[in-house]
């Protein structure tokens, strides 16, 4: 029984070594905002990502966002791993003294390591704040995710 359990764990981990473009990734984003980041692949080229983070703008506040992303594997060629350009559309909610709500358009690069279930990324996310008033929004950061 112990051998079967050990073999199962090794097999699951091995699948994750080569599958950053599938499954579920969890990690951190550093920038505006800074916090926990997650990504789940919905197809070979699409994913949903999100963050539960702290924004340091003004007095600071809790920030949540979710984005639907499209990935292009062919734009930038690298000798090892994969370098993806991605873009998408999403929404954010800010829990400050007044509730904030808006849309964001993330654009970024993600590098998936060959032989490791890791992804590093850098993105910018311009957008439009709709509540409590209409205003320009700008977020972005760098991050890392581990895929399970």
DSSP file (Angstrom, degrees, kcal/mol; ACC not computed):
  #  RESIDUE AA STRUCTURE BP1 BP2  ACC     N-H-->O    O-->H-N    N-H-->O    O-->H-N    TCO  KAPPA ALPHA  PHI   PSI    X-CA   Y-CA   Z-CA
    1    1 A X     >        0   0    0      0, 0.0     4,-2.2     0, 0.0     5,-0.2   0.000 360.0 360.0 360.0 -42.4    0.0    0.0    0.0
    2    2 A X  H  >  +     0   0    0      1,-0.2     4,-2.5     2,-0.2     5,-0.2   0.883 360.0  51.2 -64.5 -37.5    2.8    2.4    0.9
    3    3 A X  H  > S+     0   0    0      2,-0.2     4,-2.8     1,-0.2     5,-0.2   0.916 109.2  49.9 -66.0 -42.2    4.6    1.7   -2.4
    4    4 A X  H  > S+     0   0    0      2,-0.2     4,-2.2     1,-0.2    -2,-0.2   0.913 111.9  48.4 -61.5 -43.1    1.4    2.3   -4.4
    5    5 A X  H  X S+     0   0    0     -4,-2.2     4,-2.3     2,-0.2    -2,-0.2   0.927 113.0  47.7 -61.9 -46.2    0.9    5.7   -2.6
    6    6 A X  H  X S+     0   0    0     -4,-2.5     4,-2.4     1,-0.2    -2,-0.2   0.910 112.1  48.9 -63.2 -44.4    4.5    6.6   -3.2
    7    7 A X  H  X S+     0   0    0     -4,-2.8     4,-2.4     1,-0.2    -1,-0.2   0.893 110.9  51.6 -63.0 -39.7    4.3    5.7   -6.9
    8    8 A X  H  X S+     0   0    0     -4,-2.2     4,-2.5    -5,-0.2    -2,-0.2   0.918 110.1  48.2 -63.2 -44.5    1.1    7.7   -7.2
    9    9 A X  H  X S+     0   0    0     -4,-2.3     4,-2.4     2,-0.2    -2,-0.2   0.928 112.9  47.9 -62.3 -46.1    2.7   10.8   -5.7
   10   10 A X  H  X S+     0   0    0     -4,-2.4     4,-2.6     1,-0.2    -2,-0.2   0.904 112.0  50.3 -62.5 -41.6    5.7   10.6   -7.9
   11   11 A X  H  X S+     0   0    0     -4,-2.4     4,-2.2     2,-0.2    -2,-0.2   0.921 111.2  47.9 -63.5 -44.3    3.5   10.1  -11.0
   12   12 A X  H  X S+     0   0    0     -4,-2.5     4,-1.6     2,-0.2    -2,-0.2   0.912 113.3  47.7 -63.1 -42.2    1.4   13.1  -10.1
   13   13 A X  H  X S+     0   0    0     -4,-2.4     4,-1.0     1,-0.2    -2,-0.2   0.909 110.4  52.6 -64.8 -41.6    4.5   15.3   -9.5
   14   14 A X  H >X S+     0   0    0     -4,-2.6     4,-0.7     1,-0.2     3,-0.5   0.880 105.7  54.0 -63.4 -38.9    6.0   14.1  -12.8
   15   15 A X  H >< S+     0   0    0     -4,-2.2     3,-0.9     1,-0.2    -1,-0.2   0.899 106.8  52.7 -60.6 -39.6    2.9   15.1  -14.7
   16   16 A X  H >< S+     0   0    0     -4,-1.6     3,-1.1     1,-0.2    -1,-0.2   0.742  94.0  72.9 -68.5 -23.0    3.2   18.5  -13.3
   17   17 A X  H << S+     0   0    0     -4,-1.0    99,-0.5    -3,-0.5    98,-0.5   0.818 111.2  26.5 -62.2 -30.3    6.8   18.9  -14.4
   18   18 A X  T << S+     0   0    0     -3,-0.9    -1,-0.3    -4,-0.7     3,-0.2   0.121 108.0  77.6-118.7  20.8    5.8   19.3  -18.0
   19   19 A X    X   +     0   0    0     -3,-1.1     3,-1.3     1,-0.1    -1,-0.1  -0.239  37.3 130.6-131.5  47.9    2.3   20.7  -17.7
   20   20 A X  T 3  S+     0   0    0      1,-0.3    -1,-0.1    -3,-0.2   128,-0.1   0.770  76.9  60.5 -69.4 -22.1    2.5   24.4  -16.8
   21   21 A X  T 3  S+     0   0    0     -3,-0.2     2,-0.3   126,-0.0    -1,-0.3   0.089 109.9  44.9 -93.3  25.7    0.0   25.1  -19.6
   22   22 A X  S <  S+     0   0    0     -3,-1.3     2,-0.1    -6,-0.1    20,-0.1  -0.966  96.5  22.1-152.3 162.1   -2.6   22.9  -17.9
   23   23 A X  S    S-     0   0    0     -2,-0.3    18,-2.2    18,-0.3     2,-0.4  -0.454  94.1 -39.0  84.8-152.9   -3.9   22.5  -14.4
   24   24 A X  E     -A   40   0A   0     16,-0.2   124,-2.8    -2,-0.1     2,-0.4  -0.961  45.8-165.9-125.1 129.3   -3.8   24.9  -11.5
   25   25 A X  E     -AB  39 147A   0     14,-3.2    14,-2.3    -2,-0.4     2,-0.4  -0.924   3.9-173.6-116.6 142.1   -1.0   27.3  -10.5
   26   26 A X  E     +AB  38 146A   0    120,-2.4   120,-2.6    -2,-0.4    12,-0.2  -0.998  27.9 107.6-135.2 136.7   -0.6   29.1   -7.2
   27   27 A X  E     -AB  37 145A   0     10,-2.9    10,-2.2    -2,-0.4     2,-0.3  -0.759  55.0 -65.3-169.9-143.7    1.9   31.7   -6.3
   28   28 A X  E     -AB  36 144A   0    116,-1.9   116,-2.0     8,-0.3     2,-0.4  -0.952  21.6-152.5-137.2 151.9    2.5   35.4   -5.6
   29   29 A X  E     -AB  35 143A   0      6,-2.5     6,-2.3    -2,-0.3     2,-0.5  -0.985  10.9-161.4-123.5 138.6    2.4   38.7   -7.4
   30   30 A X  E     + B   0 142A   0    112,-3.4   112,-2.3    -2,-0.4     2,-0.3  -0.980  55.4  46.0-123.5 123.6    4.6   41.7   -6.4
   31   31 A X  E    S+ B   0 141A   0     -2,-0.5     2,-0.5   110,-0.2   110,-0.2  -0.960 103.1   8.6 152.8-132.2    3.7   45.2   -7.6
   32   32 A X  E    S+ B   0 140A   0    108,-2.9   108,-2.2    -2,-0.3     2,-0.1  -0.844 140.0  18.8-122.5  92.5    0.4   47.0   -7.7
   33   33 A X  S    S-     0   0    0     -2,-0.5     2,-0.4    21,-0.4    22,-0.2   0.462  86.1-160.6 -94.1 177.6   -1.2   45.0   -6.1
   34   34 A X  E     + C   0  54A   0     20,-2.2    20,-3.0    -4,-0.2     2,-0.3  -0.990  44.0  74.2-123.2 127.1    0.9   42.6   -4.1
   35   35 A X  E    S-AC  29  53A   0     -6,-2.3    -6,-2.5    -2,-0.4     2,-0.3  -0.950  77.8 -13.3 171.7-150.7   -0.5   39.3   -2.8
   36   36 A X  E     -AC  28  52A   0     16,-2.3    16,-1.8    -2,-0.3     2,-0.4  -0.629  52.3-164.5 -86.2 140.5   -1.5   35.7   -3.8
   37   37 A X  E     -AC  27  51A   0    -10,-2.2   -10,-2.9    -2,-0.3     2,-0.3  -0.964   6.9-177.7-126.7 142.7   -2.0   34.8   -7.4
   38   38 A X  E     -AC  26  50A   0     12,-2.5    12,-2.3    -2,-0.4     2,-0.3  -0.970   4.5-172.8-137.8 153.3   -3.7   31.8   -9.0
   39   39 A X  E     -AC  25  49A   0    -14,-2.3   -14,-3.2    -2,-0.3     2,-0.4  -0.982   3.6-171.3-147.7 134.4   -4.2   30.6  -12.5
   40   40 A X  E     -AC  24  48A   0      8,-2.7     8,-2.7    -2,-0.3     2,-0.3  -0.995  23.0-131.8-127.2 128.7   -6.3   27.7  -14.0
   41   41 A X  E     - C   0  47A   0    -18,-2.2   -18,-0.3    -2,-0.4     6,-0.3  -0.611  20.0-177.9 -80.0 134.1   -6.0   26.7  -17.6
   42   42 A X  S    S-     0   0    0      4,-2.1     2,-0.3    -2,-0.3     5,-0.2   0.612  72.2 -12.3-104.5 -19.5   -9.3   26.3  -19.4
   43   43 A X  S    S-     0   0    0      3,-1.7    -1,-0.2   -22,-0.1     3,-0.0  -0.888  88.9 -75.8-159.1-172.9   -7.7   25.1  -22.7
   44   44 A X  S    S+     0   0    0     -2,-0.3     3,-0.0     1,-0.2    -3,-0.0   0.814 131.1  23.7 -64.6 -29.6   -4.3   24.9  -24.4
   45   45 A X  S    S+     0   0    0     25,-0.0    26,-2.6    27,-0.0     2,-0.3   0.428 115.4  66.1-117.9  -1.2   -4.3   28.7  -25.1
   46   46 A X  E     + D   0  70A   0     24,-0.2    -4,-2.1   -25,-0.1    -3,-1.7  -0.915  50.3 163.4-127.1 151.8   -6.8   30.1  -22.5
   47   47 A X  E     -CD  41  69A   0     22,-1.7    22,-3.3    -2,-0.3     2,-0.5  -0.975  31.0-128.4-154.7 163.9   -6.8   30.5  -18.8
   48   48 A X  E     -CD  40  68A   0     -8,-2.7    -8,-2.7    -2,-0.3     2,-0.3  -0.989  30.5-179.1-116.9 127.2   -8.4   32.3  -15.9
   49   49 A X  E     +CD  39  67A   0     18,-2.0    18,-2.9    -2,-0.5     2,-0.3  -0.839   4.0 168.1-121.9 164.8   -6.1   34.1  -13.4
   50   50 A X  E     -CD  38  66A   0    -12,-2.3   -12,-2.5    -2,-0.3     2,-0.3  -0.980  16.7-146.0-163.4 170.1   -6.8   36.1  -10.3
   51   51 A X  E     -CD  37  65A   0     14,-2.0    14,-1.8    -2,-0.3     2,-0.5  -0.999  12.2-157.6-147.9 146.3   -5.4   37.6   -7.2
   52   52 A X  E     +CD  36  64A   0    -16,-1.8   -16,-2.3    -2,-0.3     2,-0.3  -0.984  49.9 145.1-116.5 111.2   -6.2   38.4   -3.7
   53   53 A X  E     -CD  35  63A   0     10,-3.0    10,-3.2    -2,-0.5     2,-0.5  -0.836  51.4-107.5-147.2 173.3   -3.9   41.2   -2.9
   54   54 A X  E     -CD  34  62A   0    -20,-3.0   -20,-2.2    -2,-0.3   -21,-0.4  -0.947  26.8-148.6-111.6 128.0   -3.1   44.4   -1.0
   55   55 A X  E     - D   0  61A   0      6,-3.1     6,-1.6    -2,-0.5   -23,-0.1  -0.805   4.8-159.9 -94.8 136.7   -3.0   47.7   -3.0
   56   56 A X        +     0   0    0     -2,-0.4     2,-0.2     4,-0.2    -1,-0.1   0.322  52.2 122.3 -97.0   6.6   -0.6   50.3   -1.7
   57   57 A X  S >  S-     0   0    0      4,-0.1     3,-2.2     2,-0.1     2,-0.1  -0.479  84.5 -26.6 -69.1 137.4   -2.3   53.1   -3.5
   58   58 A X  T 3  S-     0   0    0      1,-0.3     3,-0.1    -2,-0.2     0, 0.0  -0.354 136.2 -14.0  60.4-129.2   -3.5   55.9   -1.1
   59   59 A X  T 3  S-     0   0    0      1,-0.2    -1,-0.3    -2,-0.1    -2,-0.1   0.508 108.6-107.5 -82.9  -4.9   -4.2   54.5    2.3
   60   60 A X    <   -     0   0    0     -3,-2.2     2,-0.3     1,-0.0    -4,-0.2   0.191  42.5-172.2  89.8 147.6   -4.1   50.9    1.0
   61   61 A X  E     -D   55   0A   0     -6,-1.6    -6,-3.1    35,-0.1     2,-0.3  -0.984  33.0 -82.1-165.6 164.3   -6.9   48.5    0.6
   62   62 A X  E     -DE  54  95A   0     33,-1.1    33,-3.0    -2,-0.3     2,-0.4  -0.600  44.7-164.3 -75.4 134.0   -7.8   44.9   -0.3
   63   63 A X  E     -DE  53  94A   0    -10,-3.2   -10,-3.0    -2,-0.3     2,-0.4  -0.982  10.3-177.0-126.1 131.6   -7.8   44.2   -4.0
   64   64 A X  E     +DE  52  93A   0     29,-2.6    29,-2.7    -2,-0.4     2,-0.3  -0.986   9.8 170.0-123.8 137.6   -9.4   41.3   -5.9
   65   65 A X  E     -DE  51  92A   0    -14,-1.8   -14,-2.0    -2,-0.4     2,-0.3  -0.994  15.8-169.6-144.9 156.8   -9.2   40.7   -9.6
   66   66 A X  E     -DE  50  91A   0     25,-2.0    25,-2.3    -2,-0.3     2,-0.3  -0.991  11.8-173.2-142.7 137.4  -10.0   38.0  -12.1
   67   67 A X  E     -DE  49  90A   0    -18,-2.9   -18,-2.0    -2,-0.3     2,-0.6  -0.961  23.5-138.8-132.7 146.8   -9.0   37.9  -15.8
   68   68 A X  E     -DE  48  89A   0     21,-2.8    21,-1.7    -2,-0.3     2,-0.3  -0.947  35.7-161.2-101.3 122.9   -9.7   35.7  -18.8
   69   69 A X  E     -DE  47  88A   0    -22,-3.3   -22,-1.7    -2,-0.6     2,-0.4  -0.822  19.9-157.6-115.8 144.9   -6.4   35.3  -20.7
   70   70 A X  E     -DE  46  87A   0     17,-3.1    17,-1.9    -2,-0.3     2,-0.4  -0.954  19.3-152.7-112.6 137.6   -5.4   34.3  -24.2
   71   71 A X  E     - E   0  86A   0    -26,-2.6     2,-0.5    -2,-0.4    15,-0.2  -0.908   9.4-158.8-118.1 140.0   -1.8   33.0  -24.8
   72   72 A X  E     + E   0  85A   0     13,-2.9    13,-1.9    -2,-0.4     4,-0.3  -0.967  10.5 177.4-116.8 114.7    0.4   33.1  -27.8
   73   73 A X  S    S+     0   0    0     -2,-0.5    10,-0.3    11,-0.2     3,-0.1   0.650  74.7  57.9 -86.4 -17.8    3.2   30.5  -27.8
   74   74 A X  S    S+     0   0    0      1,-0.2    -1,-0.2    11,-0.1     3,-0.1   0.555  82.3  78.3 -97.0  -9.3    4.6   31.3  -31.3
   75   75 A X  S    S+     0   0    0      1,-0.2     2,-0.5    -3,-0.2    -1,-0.2   0.900 100.7  31.6 -70.8 -41.7    5.5   35.0  -31.0
   76   76 A X  S    S-     0   0    0      7,-0.5     7,-0.5    -4,-0.3     2,-0.4  -0.974  74.3-153.4-123.9 122.8    8.8   34.6  -29.1
   77   77 A X        -     0   0    0     -2,-0.5     2,-0.3    -3,-0.1     5,-0.1  -0.789  14.1-178.9 -97.5 135.0   11.1   31.6  -29.5
   78   78 A X        -     0   0    0     -2,-0.4     5,-0.1     3,-0.2     3,-0.1  -0.932  33.1-127.2-128.7 155.6   13.4   30.4  -26.7
   79   79 A X  S    S+     0   0    0     -2,-0.3     2,-0.3     1,-0.1    -1,-0.1   0.833  94.7  25.4 -73.6 -32.1   15.8   27.5  -26.6
   80   80 A X  S    S-     0   0    0     -3,-0.0    -1,-0.1    34,-0.0     2,-0.0  -0.975 116.6  -4.3-131.7 146.7   14.5   26.0  -23.4
   81   81 A X  S    S-     0   0    0     -2,-0.3     2,-0.4    32,-0.1    -3,-0.2  -0.278  89.9 -70.1  72.6-160.8   11.0   26.2  -21.8
   82   82 A X  E     - F   0 112A   0     30,-2.1    30,-3.1    -5,-0.1     2,-0.6  -0.999  30.0-158.8-136.6 135.7    8.3   28.4  -23.3
   83   83 A X  E     - F   0 111A   0     -7,-0.5    -7,-0.5    -2,-0.4     2,-0.4  -0.966  21.3-168.6-115.4 115.6    7.9   32.2  -23.4
   84   84 A X  E     - F   0 110A   0     26,-3.2    26,-2.3    -2,-0.6     2,-0.5  -0.835  18.8-149.3-109.5 137.7    4.3   33.2  -23.8
   85   85 A X  E     -EF  72 109A   0    -13,-1.9   -13,-2.9    -2,-0.4     2,-0.3  -0.890  28.7-176.2 -93.6 134.5    2.7   36.6  -24.6
   86   86 A X  E     +EF  71 108A   0     22,-2.8    22,-2.7    -2,-0.5     2,-0.3  -0.960  14.6 170.1-134.3 155.3   -0.7   36.9  -23.0
   87   87 A X  E     +EF  70 107A   0    -17,-1.9   -17,-3.1    -2,-0.3     2,-0.3  -0.965  13.2 139.4-152.7 161.2   -3.5   39.4  -23.0
   88   88 A X  E     -E   69   0A   0     18,-1.6     2,-0.3    -2,-0.3   -19,-0.2  -0.944  40.5 -94.7-175.2-164.3   -7.1   39.4  -21.8
   89   89 A X  E     +E   68   0A   0    -21,-1.7   -21,-2.8    -2,-0.3     2,-0.3  -0.993  41.6 149.7-140.5 144.5   -9.9   41.2  -20.1
   90   90 A X  E     -EG  67 104A   0     14,-2.5    14,-1.9    -2,-0.3     2,-0.3  -0.874  32.8-113.3-157.3-171.1  -11.0   41.1  -16.5
   91   91 A X  E     -EG  66 103A   0    -25,-2.3   -25,-2.0    12,-0.3     2,-0.3  -0.937  18.8-158.1-135.1 155.9  -12.6   42.9  -13.6
   92   92 A X  E     -EG  65 102A   0     10,-2.3    10,-2.0    -2,-0.3     2,-0.4  -0.969   4.6-159.9-135.5 154.4  -11.4   44.2  -10.2
   93   93 A X  E     -EG  64 101A   0    -29,-2.7   -29,-2.6    -2,-0.3     2,-0.5  -1.000   8.4-161.8-131.1 131.0  -13.0   45.0   -6.9
   94   94 A X  E     -EG  63 100A   0      6,-2.4     6,-3.0    -2,-0.4     2,-0.9  -0.960   8.1-155.2-115.3 129.3  -11.3   47.3   -4.3
   95   95 A X  E     +EG  62  99A   0    -33,-3.0   -33,-1.1    -2,-0.5     4,-0.2  -0.742  45.7 129.7-104.3  83.6  -12.4   47.2   -0.7
   96   96 A X  S    S-     0   0    0      2,-1.0   -35,-0.1    -2,-0.9     3,-0.0  -0.210  83.9 -59.6-111.7-156.9  -11.3   50.7    0.5
   97   97 A X  S    S+     0   0    0      1,-0.1     2,-0.4    -2,-0.1   -36,-0.0   0.844 135.6  30.1 -60.8 -30.5  -13.3   53.4    2.3
   98   98 A X  S    S-     0   0    0     33,-0.0    -2,-1.0     0, 0.0     2,-0.2  -0.974 102.4-104.0-123.3 144.5  -15.6   53.2   -0.7
   99   99 A X  E     -G   95   0A   0     -2,-0.4     2,-0.4    -4,-0.2    -4,-0.2  -0.467  37.3-155.9 -66.1 130.4  -16.1   50.1   -2.8
  100  100 A X  E     +G   94   0A   0     -6,-3.0    -6,-2.4    -2,-0.2     2,-0.3  -0.882  15.2 175.2-110.6 144.2  -14.3   50.3   -6.1
  101  101 A X  E     +GH  93 131A   0     30,-1.7    29,-3.2    -2,-0.4    30,-2.1  -0.996  14.5 130.4-146.4 139.7  -15.2   48.3   -9.2
  102  102 A X  E     -GH  92 129A   0    -10,-2.0   -10,-2.3    -2,-0.3     2,-0.3  -0.973  45.4 -92.6-169.5-176.3  -13.7   48.3  -12.7
  103  103 A X  E     -GH  91 128A   0     25,-2.3    25,-2.0    -2,-0.3     2,-0.3  -0.832  29.9-165.4-113.6 153.7  -12.4   46.6  -15.7
  104  104 A X  E     -GH  90 127A   0    -14,-1.9   -14,-2.5    -2,-0.3     2,-0.5  -0.970  15.2-152.2-138.4 153.7   -8.8   45.8  -16.5
  105  105 A X  E     - H   0 126A   0     21,-3.0    21,-0.8    -2,-0.3   -16,-0.2  -0.820  21.9-159.6-127.0  88.7   -6.9   44.7  -19.7
  106  106 A X  E     + H   0 125A   0     -2,-0.5   -18,-1.6    19,-0.2     2,-0.4  -0.462  12.1 180.0 -75.3 141.2   -3.8   42.6  -18.7
  107  107 A X  E     +FH  87 124A   0     17,-2.7    17,-2.6   -20,-0.2     2,-0.3  -0.994  22.4 134.0-136.3 129.4   -0.9   42.2  -21.1
  108  108 A X  E     -FH  86 123A   0    -22,-2.7   -22,-2.8    -2,-0.4     2,-0.4  -0.951  47.6-108.3-161.8-179.7    2.2   40.2  -20.1
  109  109 A X  E     -FH  85 122A   0     13,-2.4    13,-2.3    -2,-0.3     2,-0.4  -0.970  25.5-169.1-121.5 139.0    4.9   37.7  -20.7
  110  110 A X  E     -FH  84 121A   0    -26,-2.3   -26,-3.2    -2,-0.4     2,-0.5  -0.997   7.3-156.2-129.4 134.3    5.1   34.3  -18.9
  111  111 A X  E     -FH  83 120A   0      9,-3.0     9,-2.2    -2,-0.4     2,-0.6  -0.950   5.3-160.8-111.0 124.7    8.0   32.0  -18.9
  112  112 A X  E     -FH  82 119A   0    -30,-3.1   -30,-2.1    -2,-0.5     7,-0.2  -0.920  20.2-130.0-105.8 120.4    7.4   28.3  -18.3
  113  113 A X    >   -     0   0    0      5,-1.6     3,-0.9    -2,-0.6     2,-0.5  -0.396  17.2-120.2 -70.4 140.8   10.5   26.4  -17.2
  114  114 A X  T 3  S+     0   0    0      1,-0.2   -96,-0.1    -2,-0.1    -1,-0.1  -0.710  97.2   9.4 -79.4 126.8   11.3   23.2  -19.0
  115  115 A X  T 3  S+     0   0    0     -2,-0.5     2,-0.3   -98,-0.5    -1,-0.2   0.572 115.9  82.7  82.9   9.6   11.4   20.3  -16.5
  116  116 A X  S <  S-     0   0    0     -3,-0.9     2,-1.5   -99,-0.5    -1,-0.2  -0.996  78.6-126.9-144.6 142.1    9.9   22.2  -13.6
  117  117 A X  S    S+     0   0    0     -2,-0.3    30,-3.1    30,-0.1     2,-0.3  -0.200  72.8 115.8 -82.7  48.2    6.3   23.1  -12.7
  118  118 A X  E     - I   0 146A   0     -2,-1.5    -5,-1.6    28,-0.2     2,-0.4  -0.882  41.8-173.5-121.2 148.9    7.0   26.8  -12.4
  119  119 A X  E     -HI 112 145A   0     26,-2.1    26,-2.7    -2,-0.3     2,-0.4  -0.996   4.8-165.8-136.2 132.3    6.0   29.9  -14.3
  120  120 A X  E     -HI 111 144A   0     -9,-2.2    -9,-3.0    -2,-0.4     2,-0.3  -0.907  17.4-179.3-112.2 149.9    7.3   33.4  -13.8
  121  121 A X  E     -HI 110 143A   0     22,-2.3    22,-2.5    -2,-0.4     2,-0.4  -0.976  23.6-162.1-148.0 157.8    5.4   36.3  -15.3
  122  122 A X  E     +HI 109 142A   0    -13,-2.3   -13,-2.4    -2,-0.3     2,-0.3  -0.990  25.1 168.2-139.0 133.6    5.4   40.1  -15.7
  123  123 A X  E     -HI 108 141A   0     18,-2.6    18,-2.0    -2,-0.4     2,-0.3  -0.981  27.9-151.8-145.8 155.8    2.3   42.1  -16.6
  124  124 A X  E     -HI 107 140A   0    -17,-2.6   -17,-2.7    -2,-0.3    16,-0.3  -0.932  13.9-166.4-118.9 151.7    0.8   45.5  -16.9
  125  125 A X  E     -HI 106 139A   0     14,-3.1    14,-1.5    -2,-0.3   -19,-0.2  -0.649   5.8-178.1-143.6  82.1   -2.9   46.0  -16.6
  126  126 A X  E     +HI 105 138A   0    -21,-0.8   -21,-3.0    12,-0.2     2,-0.3  -0.420  23.6 140.2 -72.1 158.3   -4.4   49.3  -17.6
  127  127 A X  E     -HI 104 137A   0     10,-2.4    10,-2.3   -23,-0.3     2,-0.4  -0.936  46.9 -87.7-172.1-165.4   -8.1   49.7  -17.1
  128  128 A X  E     -HI 103 136A   0    -25,-2.0   -25,-2.3    -2,-0.3     2,-0.4  -0.986  23.8-143.2-134.4 122.1  -11.0   51.8  -16.1
  129  129 A X  E     +HI 102 135A   0      6,-3.3     6,-1.8    -2,-0.4   -27,-0.3  -0.721  18.4 179.2 -81.6 129.7  -12.4   52.3  -12.6
  130  130 A X  E     +     0   0A   0    -29,-3.2     2,-0.3    -2,-0.4   -28,-0.2   0.733  49.6  78.5-103.9 -29.7  -16.2   52.5  -12.8
  131  131 A X  E    S+H  101   0A   0    -30,-2.1   -30,-1.7     1,-0.2    -1,-0.3  -0.985  99.2   8.3-131.2 143.1  -17.1   52.9   -9.1
  132  132 A X  S    S-     0   0    0     -2,-0.3     2,-0.3   -32,-0.2    -1,-0.2  -0.998 140.3 -21.9 -76.9 -11.0  -17.1   55.0   -7.0
  133  133 A X  S    S-     0   0    0      2,-0.0     2,-0.5     0, 0.0    -2,-0.1  -0.955  76.4 -85.3-150.4 168.8  -16.3   57.2  -10.0
  134  134 A X        +     0   0    0     -2,-0.3     2,-0.3    -4,-0.1    -4,-0.2  -0.671  62.4 142.5 -82.1 126.3  -14.9   56.9  -13.5
  135  135 A X  E     - I   0 129A   0     -6,-1.8    -6,-3.3    -2,-0.5     2,-0.2  -0.984  53.7 -90.4-158.3 157.6  -11.1   57.1  -13.5
  136  136 A X  E     - I   0 128A   0     -2,-0.3     2,-0.4    -8,-0.2    -8,-0.2  -0.530  40.0-157.4 -73.0 140.4   -8.1   55.5  -15.2
  137  137 A X  E     - I   0 127A   0    -10,-2.3   -10,-2.4    -2,-0.2     2,-0.4  -0.942  11.8-178.4-120.0 141.2   -6.7   52.4  -13.5
  138  138 A X  E     + I   0 126A   0     -2,-0.4     2,-0.3   -12,-0.2   -12,-0.2  -0.945  12.0 155.9-142.8 122.1   -3.2   51.0  -13.8
  139  139 A X  E     + I   0 125A   0    -14,-1.5   -14,-3.1    -2,-0.4     2,-0.3  -0.797   5.8 135.7-131.0 175.1   -1.9   47.9  -12.2
  140  140 A X  E     +BI  32 124A   0   -108,-2.2  -108,-2.9   -16,-0.3     2,-0.3  -0.865   9.4 155.5 160.2 169.6    0.9   45.4  -12.8
  141  141 A X  E     -BI  31 123A   0    -18,-2.0   -18,-2.6    -2,-0.3     2,-0.3  -0.989  37.8 -87.9 173.5-173.5    3.7   43.4  -11.3
  142  142 A X  E     +BI  30 122A   0   -112,-2.3  -112,-3.4    -2,-0.3     2,-0.3  -0.894  45.8 162.6-120.0 154.3    5.9   40.4  -11.5
  143  143 A X  E     -BI  29 121A   0    -22,-2.5   -22,-2.3    -2,-0.3     2,-0.3  -0.955  28.8-134.8-161.1 177.9    5.1   37.0  -10.1
  144  144 A X  E     -BI  28 120A   0   -116,-2.0  -116,-1.9    -2,-0.3     2,-0.4  -0.993  15.2-168.1-143.7 144.0    5.7   33.3   -9.8
  145  145 A X  E     -BI  27 119A   0    -26,-2.7   -26,-2.1    -2,-0.3     2,-0.4  -0.993  12.6-147.8-135.4 144.4    3.4   30.3   -9.7
  146  146 A X  E     -BI  26 118A   0   -120,-2.6  -120,-2.4    -2,-0.4     2,-0.4  -0.930  22.1-137.4-107.0 133.4    3.9   26.6   -8.9
  147  147 A X  E      B   25   0A   0    -30,-3.1  -122,-0.2    -2,-0.4   -30,-0.1  -0.790 360.0 360.0 -99.9 133.3    1.6   24.2  -10.8
  148  148 A X              0   0    0   -124,-2.8  -132,-0.1    -2,-0.4  -123,-0.1   0.367 360.0 360.0-100.3 360.0   -0.1   21.3   -9.1
